[in-house]
Amino acid sequence: MSTVHGTAVARGGRGVLIVGASGAGKSALALELMALGADLVADDAVLLHKSGAALMMRCPASIVGQIEARGVGLISVMSIAQAGLAFIVDLDKKETSRLPAPRFQRLLDVDCRLICGKAQPGLGAVIWCLLGGGRLLLTE
């Protein structure tokens, strides 16, 4: 089990872990996805654990159902108990390539697909499509 500073939301059990420095927009991106219909898993701290070859995400008990809206305050929302980690979005890393080669980040000995999300136009829509079953294709 590991705790990661980040935010996690899911669609149909497929989850994204959003990471980045404080103020990078993790919660704002999660709120955007929730407005489209995503479920909150955790905001600010995400518990990761292995289940077979997969990684599962859940929320520490002390913050279940809470998400911060910067400049507004804490919001109480419905949340789900856990979701499988489909990919990671890092809001501190900027992608410079139009069609980037696949990137990965290793968590708990599992290689997870990584999207560099800093200043990425339409990022919420991209994540929504991927959580709905879309796939990142391999490019070279």
ZADO-1210 file (C-alpha; in nm, 4 decimals, padded with zeros to 6 digits):
<atoms>
<atom x="00.0000" y="00.0000" z="00.0000" code="MET" pos="1"/>
<atom x="00.1221" y="00.3467" z="-00.0871" code="SER" pos="2"/>
<atom x="-00.0195" y="00.6982" z="-00.0470" code="THR" pos="3"/>
<atom x="00.0157" y="00.9415" z="-00.3380" code="VAL" pos="4"/>
<atom x="-00.0467" y="01.3169" z="-00.3297" code="HIS" pos="5"/>
<atom x="-00.3052" y="01.3471" z="-00.6043" code="GLY" pos="6"/>
<atom x="-00.6675" y="01.3195" z="-00.7053" code="THR" pos="7"/>
<atom x="-00.8492" y="01.0212" z="-00.8530" code="ALA" pos="8"/>
<atom x="-01.1747" y="00.9964" z="-01.0457" code="VAL" pos="9"/>
<atom x="-01.3266" y="00.7104" z="-01.2410" code="ALA" pos="10"/>
<atom x="-01.5785" y="00.6256" z="-01.5084" code="ARG" pos="11"/>
<atom x="-01.7239" y="00.2772" z="-01.5048" code="GLY" pos="12"/>
<atom x="-01.4519" y="00.1532" z="-01.2706" code="GLY" pos="13"/>
<atom x="-01.1636" y="00.2836" z="-01.4907" code="ARG" pos="14"/>
<atom x="-00.9722" y="00.5473" z="-01.3009" code="GLY" pos="15"/>
<atom x="-00.7229" y="00.8236" z="-01.3619" code="VAL" pos="16"/>
<atom x="-00.4703" y="00.9401" z="-01.1050" code="LEU" pos="17"/>
<atom x="-00.4080" y="01.3127" z="-01.1464" code="ILE" pos="18"/>
<atom x="-00.0789" y="01.4309" z="-00.9958" code="VAL" pos="19"/>
<atom x="00.1072" y="01.7612" z="-00.9801" code="GLY" pos="20"/>
<atom x="00.2256" y="02.0285" z="-00.7437" code="ALA" pos="21"/>
<atom x="-00.0116" y="02.2115" z="-00.5146" code="SER" pos="22"/>
<atom x="-00.2099" y="02.4575" z="-00.7267" code="GLY" pos="23"/>
<atom x="-00.1471" y="02.2699" z="-01.0549" code="ALA" pos="24"/>
<atom x="-00.5198" y="02.2097" z="-01.1052" code="GLY" pos="25"/>
<atom x="-00.5703" y="01.8495" z="-00.9919" code="LYS" pos="26"/>
<atom x="-00.9005" y="01.9120" z="-00.8153" code="SER" pos="27"/>
<atom x="-01.0222" y="02.1527" z="-01.0860" code="ALA" pos="28"/>
<atom x="-00.9634" y="01.8886" z="-01.3536" code="LEU" pos="29"/>
<atom x="-01.1369" y="01.6279" z="-01.1371" code="ALA" pos="30"/>
<atom x="-01.4358" y="01.8610" z="-01.0901" code="LEU" pos="31"/>
<atom x="-01.4528" y="01.9122" z="-01.4674" code="GLU" pos="32"/>
<atom x="-01.4590" y="01.5346" z="-01.5176" code="LEU" pos="33"/>
<atom x="-01.7187" y="01.4948" z="-01.2417" code="MET" pos="34"/>
<atom x="-01.9384" y="01.7493" z="-01.4208" code="ALA" pos="35"/>
<atom x="-01.9259" y="01.5125" z="-01.7204" code="LEU" pos="36"/>
<atom x="-02.0284" y="01.2206" z="-01.5000" code="GLY" pos="37"/>
<atom x="-01.7075" y="01.0826" z="-01.3480" code="ALA" pos="38"/>
<atom x="-01.7089" y="00.9551" z="-00.9897" code="ASP" pos="39"/>
<atom x="-01.4759" y="01.0912" z="-00.7240" code="LEU" pos="40"/>
<atom x="-01.2459" y="00.8337" z="-00.5687" code="VAL" pos="41"/>
<atom x="-01.0180" y="01.0628" z="-00.3662" code="ALA" pos="42"/>
<atom x="-00.8916" y="01.4204" z="-00.3548" code="ASP" pos="43"/>
<atom x="-00.5548" y="01.5259" z="-00.2128" code="ASP" pos="44"/>
<atom x="-00.4452" y="01.1775" z="-00.1025" code="ALA" pos="45"/>
<atom x="-00.4949" y="00.8519" z="-00.2913" code="VAL" pos="46"/>
<atom x="-00.4249" y="00.5092" z="-00.1439" code="LEU" pos="47"/>
<atom x="-00.2802" y="00.2653" z="-00.3979" code="LEU" pos="48"/>
<atom x="-00.2624" y="-00.1109" z="-00.3605" code="HIS" pos="49"/>
<atom x="-00.1961" y="-00.4024" z="-00.5915" code="LYS" pos="50"/>
<atom x="-00.4671" y="-00.6471" z="-00.6848" code="SER" pos="51"/>
<atom x="-00.3023" y="-00.9133" z="-00.8969" code="GLY" pos="52"/>
<atom x="-00.1296" y="-00.7267" z="-01.1806" code="ALA" pos="53"/>
<atom x="-00.3554" y="-00.4208" z="-01.1465" code="ALA" pos="54"/>
<atom x="-00.3375" y="-00.1149" z="-00.9232" code="LEU" pos="55"/>
<atom x="-00.6439" y="-00.0100" z="-00.7281" code="MET" pos="56"/>
<atom x="-00.7106" y="00.3381" z="-00.5900" code="MET" pos="57"/>
<atom x="-00.9144" y="00.4335" z="-00.2855" code="ARG" pos="58"/>
<atom x="-00.9543" y="00.7194" z="-00.0409" code="CYS" pos="59"/>
<atom x="-00.8295" y="00.7590" z="00.3162" code="PRO" pos="60"/>
<atom x="-01.1297" y="00.7342" z="00.5517" code="ALA" pos="61"/>
<atom x="-01.0803" y="01.0853" z="00.6903" code="SER" pos="62"/>
<atom x="-01.1482" y="01.2583" z="00.3549" code="ILE" pos="63"/>
<atom x="-01.4037" y="01.0328" z="00.1829" code="VAL" pos="64"/>
<atom x="-01.6511" y="01.2301" z="-00.0278" code="GLY" pos="65"/>
<atom x="-01.4645" y="01.5609" z="-00.0065" code="GLN" pos="66"/>
<atom x="-01.3040" y="01.7633" z="-00.2837" code="ILE" pos="67"/>
<atom x="-01.1499" y="02.1092" z="-00.2687" code="GLU" pos="68"/>
<atom x="-01.2622" y="02.3829" z="-00.5040" code="ALA" pos="69"/>
<atom x="-00.9793" y="02.6354" z="-00.4788" code="ARG" pos="70"/>
<atom x="-01.1110" y="02.9740" z="-00.3737" code="GLY" pos="71"/>
<atom x="-01.4516" y="02.8247" z="-00.2884" code="VAL" pos="72"/>
<atom x="-01.3878" y="02.5635" z="-00.0192" code="GLY" pos="73"/>
<atom x="-01.4440" y="02.1951" z="00.0496" code="LEU" pos="74"/>
<atom x="-01.7373" y="02.0356" z="-00.1279" code="ILE" pos="75"/>
<atom x="-01.9131" y="01.7234" z="-00.0048" code="SER" pos="76"/>
<atom x="-01.9936" y="01.4885" z="-00.2957" code="VAL" pos="77"/>
<atom x="-02.0893" y="01.1293" z="-00.3572" code="MET" pos="78"/>
<atom x="-01.7852" y="00.9099" z="-00.4120" code="SER" pos="79"/>
<atom x="-01.7022" y="00.5507" z="-00.4908" code="ILE" pos="80"/>
<atom x="-01.5015" y="00.3178" z="-00.2702" code="ALA" pos="81"/>
<atom x="-01.2332" y="00.2272" z="-00.5243" code="GLN" pos="82"/>
<atom x="-01.1386" y="00.2096" z="-00.8900" code="ALA" pos="83"/>
<atom x="-00.8730" y="00.0476" z="-01.1032" code="GLY" pos="84"/>
<atom x="-00.5905" y="00.2723" z="-01.2207" code="LEU" pos="85"/>
<atom x="-00.6059" y="00.3003" z="-01.6006" code="ALA" pos="86"/>
<atom x="-00.3477" y="00.5799" z="-01.6433" code="PHE" pos="87"/>
<atom x="-00.1802" y="00.8785" z="-01.4769" code="ILE" pos="88"/>
<atom x="-00.1975" y="01.2445" z="-01.5774" code="VAL" pos="89"/>
<atom x="00.0899" y="01.4621" z="-01.4542" code="ASP" pos="90"/>
<atom x="-00.0034" y="01.8314" z="-01.4569" code="LEU" pos="91"/>
<atom x="00.3573" y="01.9373" z="-01.3923" code="ASP" pos="92"/>
<atom x="00.4941" y="01.7791" z="-01.7105" code="LYS" pos="93"/>
<atom x="00.4438" y="01.9379" z="-02.0516" code="LYS" pos="94"/>
<atom x="00.4316" y="01.7296" z="-02.3666" code="GLU" pos="95"/>
<atom x="00.6405" y="01.8790" z="-02.6462" code="THR" pos="96"/>
<atom x="00.5707" y="01.6203" z="-02.9129" code="SER" pos="97"/>
<atom x="00.2547" y="01.6263" z="-03.1262" code="ARG" pos="98"/>
<atom x="00.2320" y="01.2446" z="-03.1315" code="LEU" pos="99"/>
<atom x="00.4472" y="01.1377" z="-02.8369" code="PRO" pos="100"/>
<atom x="00.5929" y="00.7949" z="-02.7807" code="ALA" pos="101"/>
<atom x="00.4254" y="00.6131" z="-02.4918" code="PRO" pos="102"/>
<atom x="00.5398" y="00.7257" z="-02.1482" code="ARG" pos="103"/>
<atom x="00.5145" y="00.5246" z="-01.8288" code="PHE" pos="104"/>
<atom x="00.5545" y="00.5787" z="-01.4563" code="GLN" pos="105"/>
<atom x="00.6310" y="00.2915" z="-01.2228" code="ARG" pos="106"/>
<atom x="00.4106" y="00.2637" z="-00.9120" code="LEU" pos="107"/>
<atom x="00.4275" y="-00.0352" z="-00.6757" code="LEU" pos="108"/>
<atom x="00.6275" y="-00.2288" z="-00.9382" code="ASP" pos="109"/>
<atom x="00.3615" y="-00.1692" z="-01.2063" code="VAL" pos="110"/>
<atom x="00.4302" y="00.0364" z="-01.5204" code="ASP" pos="111"/>
<atom x="00.1390" y="00.2791" z="-01.5634" code="CYS" pos="112"/>
<atom x="00.0683" y="00.4784" z="-01.8792" code="ARG" pos="113"/>
<atom x="00.1531" y="00.8458" z="-01.8239" code="LEU" pos="114"/>
<atom x="00.0096" y="01.1526" z="-01.9947" code="ILE" pos="115"/>
<atom x="00.1960" y="01.4824" z="-01.9606" code="CYS" pos="116"/>
<atom x="-00.0918" y="01.7221" z="-01.9000" code="GLY" pos="117"/>
<atom x="00.0546" y="02.0664" z="-01.8337" code="LYS" pos="118"/>
<atom x="-00.1122" y="02.3297" z="-02.0574" code="ALA" pos="119"/>
<atom x="-00.2813" y="02.0577" z="-02.2658" code="GLN" pos="120"/>
<atom x="-00.5899" y="02.2014" z="-02.4408" code="PRO" pos="121"/>
<atom x="-00.8981" y="01.9816" z="-02.4144" code="GLY" pos="122"/>
<atom x="-00.7387" y="01.7576" z="-02.1524" code="LEU" pos="123"/>
<atom x="-01.0675" y="01.6937" z="-01.9700" code="GLY" pos="124"/>
<atom x="-01.2313" y="01.5727" z="-02.2923" code="ALA" pos="125"/>
<atom x="-00.9336" y="01.3486" z="-02.3718" code="VAL" pos="126"/>
<atom x="-00.9449" y="01.1907" z="-02.0263" code="ILE" pos="127"/>
<atom x="-01.3221" y="01.1446" z="-02.0516" code="TRP" pos="128"/>
<atom x="-01.2808" y="00.9563" z="-02.3809" code="CYS" pos="129"/>
<atom x="-01.0029" y="00.7381" z="-02.2410" code="LEU" pos="130"/>
<atom x="-01.1989" y="00.6545" z="-01.9260" code="LEU" pos="131"/>
<atom x="-01.4933" y="00.5567" z="-02.1470" code="GLY" pos="132"/>
<atom x="-01.2872" y="00.2845" z="-02.3120" code="GLY" pos="133"/>
<atom x="-01.0776" y="00.4780" z="-02.5630" code="GLY" pos="134"/>
<atom x="-00.7181" y="00.3627" z="-02.6015" code="ARG" pos="135"/>
<atom x="-00.3921" y="00.5446" z="-02.6456" code="LEU" pos="136"/>
<atom x="-00.2420" y="00.4060" z="-02.9640" code="LEU" pos="137"/>
<atom x="00.1270" y="00.3387" z="-02.9944" code="LEU" pos="138"/>
<atom x="00.3098" y="00.5996" z="-03.1997" code="THR" pos="139"/>
<atom x="00.6700" y="00.6155" z="-03.3011" code="GLU" pos="140"/>
</atoms>
